[in-house]
Amino acid sequence: MDKRNSFDLKPEHNRVFSASEVDAILDEDLKRFRAGVAKLCPGPTTSKQFDAMVSFAFNVGLGSLQKSTIRMKHNRGEYSDAADEFLKWTKAGGKILPGLVKRRNDERAMYLS
């Protein structure tokens, strides 16, 4: 019986990755998140709004974007209100984290630019 859990490294992954390998992995991840945002937010979207939502989804997951008020307000065309919703996603483990505050402010600014 295999006692590894899903978080264990596979033997072939227990090594140093080159910068180009890391870039390729990131590109594949971003393709998935871009496709997800495009599916969840099919209406009119500027490139900056799209990029902000991809950043958000990359951090919190597509499921969280799907259930979010950000998405609902964006899809209704309530862009200013959608932007403000980013600022509600600053907690992890019930605590406000400065890094998340900065990230959400940056995403909000990008969304509005």
C-alpha positions as YAML, in Angstrom:
chain: A
units: angstrom
residues:
- id: 1
  name: MET
  ca: [0.00, 0.00, 0.00]
- id: 2
  name: ASP
  ca: [1.33, 3.45, -0.94]
- id: 3
  name: LYS
  ca: [1.59, 5.52, 2.25]
- id: 4
  name: ARG
  ca: [2.34, 8.80, 0.45]
- id: 5
  name: ASN
  ca: [-0.34, 11.43, 0.68]
- id: 6
  name: SER
  ca: [-1.14, 13.87, -2.11]
- id: 7
  name: PHE
  ca: [1.23, 16.46, -0.62]
- id: 8
  name: ASP
  ca: [4.33, 14.28, -0.78]
- id: 9
  name: LEU
  ca: [6.86, 15.06, -3.47]
- id: 10
  name: LYS
  ca: [7.22, 12.49, -6.19]
- id: 11
  name: PRO
  ca: [10.84, 11.33, -6.45]
- id: 12
  name: GLU
  ca: [11.22, 13.04, -9.85]
- id: 13
  name: HIS
  ca: [10.09, 16.36, -8.33]
- id: 14
  name: ASN
  ca: [12.58, 16.27, -5.46]
- id: 15
  name: ARG
  ca: [15.18, 18.30, -7.33]
- id: 16
  name: VAL
  ca: [16.10, 21.84, -8.30]
- id: 17
  name: PHE
  ca: [14.00, 23.14, -11.18]
- id: 18
  name: SER
  ca: [15.46, 25.44, -13.81]
- id: 19
  name: ALA
  ca: [13.98, 28.89, -14.34]
- id: 20
  name: SER
  ca: [12.52, 27.79, -17.68]
- id: 21
  name: GLU
  ca: [10.85, 24.77, -16.06]
- id: 22
  name: VAL
  ca: [9.33, 26.99, -13.36]
- id: 23
  name: ASP
  ca: [8.13, 29.43, -16.03]
- id: 24
  name: ALA
  ca: [6.51, 26.58, -17.97]
- id: 25
  name: ILE
  ca: [4.71, 25.32, -14.84]
- id: 26
  name: LEU
  ca: [3.47, 28.84, -14.07]
- id: 27
  name: ASP
  ca: [2.31, 29.31, -17.68]
- id: 28
  name: GLU
  ca: [0.26, 26.10, -17.47]
- id: 29
  name: ASP
  ca: [-1.30, 27.18, -14.16]
- id: 30
  name: LEU
  ca: [-2.13, 30.62, -15.55]
- id: 31
  name: LYS
  ca: [-3.79, 29.09, -18.63]
- id: 32
  name: ARG
  ca: [-6.15, 27.21, -16.34]
- id: 33
  name: PHE
  ca: [-6.97, 30.31, -14.29]
- id: 34
  name: ARG
  ca: [-7.42, 32.50, -17.38]
- id: 35
  name: ALA
  ca: [-9.81, 29.95, -18.86]
- id: 36
  name: GLY
  ca: [-11.70, 29.75, -15.57]
- id: 37
  name: VAL
  ca: [-12.09, 33.52, -15.27]
- id: 38
  name: ALA
  ca: [-13.20, 33.76, -18.90]
- id: 39
  name: LYS
  ca: [-15.87, 31.11, -18.24]
- id: 40
  name: LEU
  ca: [-17.06, 32.62, -14.94]
- id: 41
  name: CYS
  ca: [-17.07, 36.24, -16.19]
- id: 42
  name: PRO
  ca: [-18.18, 35.97, -19.82]
- id: 43
  name: GLY
  ca: [-19.48, 39.51, -20.27]
- id: 44
  name: PRO
  ca: [-17.65, 42.72, -21.08]
- id: 45
  name: THR
  ca: [-14.34, 42.80, -19.22]
- id: 46
  name: THR
  ca: [-11.34, 45.07, -19.69]
- id: 47
  name: SER
  ca: [-7.90, 43.50, -19.80]
- id: 48
  name: LYS
  ca: [-7.08, 45.06, -16.40]
- id: 49
  name: GLN
  ca: [-10.29, 43.73, -14.82]
- id: 50
  name: PHE
  ca: [-9.54, 40.31, -16.26]
- id: 51
  name: ASP
  ca: [-5.94, 40.36, -14.99]
- id: 52
  name: ALA
  ca: [-7.06, 41.41, -11.50]
- id: 53
  name: MET
  ca: [-9.58, 38.57, -11.34]
- id: 54
  name: VAL
  ca: [-6.98, 36.06, -12.59]
- id: 55
  name: SER
  ca: [-4.62, 37.21, -9.84]
- id: 56
  name: PHE
  ca: [-7.40, 36.89, -7.28]
- id: 57
  name: ALA
  ca: [-8.45, 33.44, -8.51]
- id: 58
  name: PHE
  ca: [-4.83, 32.26, -8.62]
- id: 59
  name: ASN
  ca: [-4.57, 33.17, -4.93]
- id: 60
  name: VAL
  ca: [-7.94, 31.98, -3.59]
- id: 61
  name: GLY
  ca: [-9.05, 29.46, -6.21]
- id: 62
  name: LEU
  ca: [-11.62, 29.45, -8.99]
- id: 63
  name: GLY
  ca: [-14.27, 28.04, -6.65]
- id: 64
  name: SER
  ca: [-13.92, 31.06, -4.39]
- id: 65
  name: LEU
  ca: [-14.16, 33.41, -7.37]
- id: 66
  name: GLN
  ca: [-17.25, 31.53, -8.55]
- id: 67
  name: LYS
  ca: [-19.01, 32.08, -5.21]
- id: 68
  name: SER
  ca: [-17.70, 35.61, -4.69]
- id: 69
  name: THR
  ca: [-19.59, 38.87, -4.67]
- id: 70
  name: ILE
  ca: [-16.75, 40.21, -6.84]
- id: 71
  name: ARG
  ca: [-17.92, 37.95, -9.66]
- id: 72
  name: MET
  ca: [-21.61, 38.61, -9.11]
- id: 73
  name: LYS
  ca: [-21.18, 42.38, -9.12]
- id: 74
  name: HIS
  ca: [-18.78, 42.30, -12.06]
- id: 75
  name: ASN
  ca: [-21.19, 40.21, -14.12]
- id: 76
  name: ARG
  ca: [-23.99, 42.70, -13.34]
- id: 77
  name: GLY
  ca: [-21.80, 45.56, -14.53]
- id: 78
  name: GLU
  ca: [-21.39, 47.01, -11.03]
- id: 79
  name: TYR
  ca: [-17.68, 47.56, -11.53]
- id: 80
  name: SER
  ca: [-16.99, 50.06, -8.75]
- id: 81
  name: ASP
  ca: [-18.78, 47.86, -6.22]
- id: 82
  name: ALA
  ca: [-16.98, 44.76, -7.55]
- id: 83
  name: ALA
  ca: [-13.64, 46.50, -7.05]
- id: 84
  name: ASP
  ca: [-14.47, 47.25, -3.43]
- id: 85
  name: GLU
  ca: [-15.22, 43.56, -2.82]
- id: 86
  name: PHE
  ca: [-11.53, 42.67, -3.30]
- id: 87
  name: LEU
  ca: [-10.81, 44.40, 0.02]
- id: 88
  name: LYS
  ca: [-12.96, 41.90, 1.92]
- id: 89
  name: TRP
  ca: [-10.56, 39.05, 1.14]
- id: 90
  name: THR
  ca: [-7.69, 39.94, 3.49]
- id: 91
  name: LYS
  ca: [-7.95, 37.23, 6.12]
- id: 92
  name: ALA
  ca: [-6.36, 33.82, 6.49]
- id: 93
  name: GLY
  ca: [-6.98, 31.71, 9.55]
- id: 94
  name: GLY
  ca: [-9.34, 34.41, 10.82]
- id: 95
  name: LYS
  ca: [-6.59, 37.05, 10.92]
- id: 96
  name: ILE
  ca: [-5.99, 40.03, 8.67]
- id: 97
  name: LEU
  ca: [-2.64, 39.54, 6.94]
- id: 98
  name: PRO
  ca: [-0.68, 42.59, 5.75]
- id: 99
  name: GLY
  ca: [0.42, 40.73, 2.62]
- id: 100
  name: LEU
  ca: [-3.18, 40.01, 1.67]
- id: 101
  name: VAL
  ca: [-4.17, 43.62, 2.36]
- id: 102
  name: LYS
  ca: [-1.45, 44.77, -0.05]
- id: 103
  name: ARG
  ca: [-2.36, 42.14, -2.66]
- id: 104
  name: ARG
  ca: [-6.08, 43.02, -2.56]
- id: 105
  name: ASN
  ca: [-5.36, 46.75, -2.78]
- id: 106
  name: ASP
  ca: [-3.13, 46.07, -5.79]
- id: 107
  name: GLU
  ca: [-5.81, 43.87, -7.41]
- id: 108
  name: ARG
  ca: [-8.47, 46.52, -6.75]
- id: 109
  name: ALA
  ca: [-6.28, 49.25, -8.27]
- id: 110
  name: MET
  ca: [-5.58, 47.07, -11.31]
- id: 111
  name: TYR
  ca: [-9.28, 46.26, -11.71]
- id: 112
  name: LEU
  ca: [-10.13, 49.98, -11.70]
- id: 113
  name: SER
  ca: [-7.28, 51.08, -14.01]
...
